[in-house]
Amino acid sequence: MKTLAIRLEDEQHARLTILAKLSEVSLTDAIREAIDAYLAKLSADPELSAKAEAFNAAIDREAAEQRDAIAALFGTTKPASSRSRQAKG
């Protein structure tokens, strides 16, 4: 579990504290629930999903380039470009 410190405006803190008390949850649980709701909202966003796919592809390309560089330097593994051609063929 990670610890996160955040700064809230005084009014935000007061409203959050009151709502947490009225809901009979701790301030920490109220914040966690709000974050969970926000994460669920973002995860359902098709635009962010498309960005995530593009980001994942960029990670894969960078990893392949690094594997190729290691193979060229040390000859320990086959270049990624060869592996992908073999898998396709």
N, C-alpha and C positions, 0 to 999 in steps of 0.2 A: 504494500500500500504506500502511496506517495502522499506527501504533505504539500499543500498548495496554500500560499498566502495571497489573499486578494485585498484590494482596497475598494471600499464602497463609499459612496457619498453618505453623509450622515442620514439623510432622509431615506435612502435605499435601505440602509441598515435598520433604521427604526421600523420601516414597513415590513421588512423581512422578519424581524424579530417578533413583531405583533402577529403576523400571519402564521408564523411557526407555532407560537403559543396557542393561538386560536385553533390551529389544526392538531394541536397536541403532539407535535414532533419537535425534535431538537433542531437547532439552527443548522447544524451539520447535515442532518437528514433532509431538511428542506432544500438546502443548496444542492445536495446530491440528486434529489428528485428533479430539480430544475435543470441540472446539467444533463441528466438522463433524457428528459423530454426534449431538450435542445439537440442532443446527439441523434435522437430518433428522427427529429424533423430534418436535420441535415443529411442523414443517411438515406432518407427517402427522396432527396432532391436529385432529379435526373441529370441536371447540369453538373453537379458535383460528382455524380457517378461517372460521367463521361470524362471529367478531369482526372478522376482516380485511375481510370483505365489508361489514359494517356501517360500519367505519371508512372504507372506500373510498367508500361512498355519502355519508357525511358530508363527505368531502373534495370530492366532486362538487357537493353542495349549496352548500357554502361558496364554491367557485369560481364557481358560477353567480350567487350573491348579489353577489360582488365584481365580476363582469363587468357585472351589471345596474347596480350603483352607478356604475361608470365610464361606462357608456352614458348614465346619467341626468345625470351631471356634465358630460360632454364631448360627448355625442351622436355618438361615433365608431363605435360598433358597435351592432348590434341587441341588445336584452336577451335573456338566455339563455332566459327563459320563452317568448319569441316563437319562438326557434330550435327549441326542443323541440316546440312545438305544430306548427310547419311540418314538422318531420321526421316527426311522427306522422300528420299529415293528408295 
